Amino acid sequence: MDTDFWLQRWEQGQTGFHQSRVMPLLQKHWPGLGLPAGSRVLVPLAGKTLDVLWLAEQGHAVLAVELSPIAVRQFFEEHALQPEIRSTPQGTLYRTGPIEFLCGDIFGLDAATLADCTGCYDRAALIALTPELRERYVRHVYGRLPAGCRTLLLTLDYPQAEMDGPPFAVPASEIQARYGDRWRIEPLETRDILAQEPKFAARGLSRLSTEVFRLTAV
């Protein structure tokens, strides 16, 4: 992963990807996963998303993983939370109540940590990675999540030639190719969002959609 790129974005305050509200598609589709309260939910490349708080409010134990210490500190400061902080072999762990934030590289997560996650919410991770890193990411992270793990995956699709990522276009055909050998894939929704995203239209996109999938490890 191009760690310097993302660290610089946070250092320079170039975080237009951060949303100031909980993702409506998460609120709409998460209940359909049917995860019991207490399930440990992985949120990779979390930034400082409010979605972490929302998932905790649903009764889950949340493990958010984020590379930038600035993002992690801002998450706790902006919500007036006082975490316990300790060093681990995988990074610095911030914990308060049901929320754990691991400040470290997603590729540094070990098999034991991922084996405890029976849920996953991926809104910003897969689409943030180049094709080469997506292959490694799916193998390293999704390949270690346990059988029965349920994931809500949000992607973007657009003509990749019209814009350089990130975020990158990840069409449904790629989801099938990367996940189909181990995960049951259920498309839930496709929504045309170009009219609501003028910054992408300004970058030359002629089409932009978000796609929502429910994945179940088998």
LINNORZI-V27649 format. One line per field, one symbol per residue. burial: # if it has 9 or more other ideal C-beta (glycine too) atoms within 8 Angstrom, else .. A space follows every 10 residues. Layout:
BEGIN
burial=???
END
This chain:
BEGIN
burial=#....##### ....#..... .##.###.## ..#.#...## ########## ######...# ########.. ##.###.... ..#......# ######..## ####.#..#. ..###.#### #########. ..######.# ##.###..## #########. .##.#.#### ##.###.### ..#.#.#.#. #.##..#..# #...#.#### #######.
END
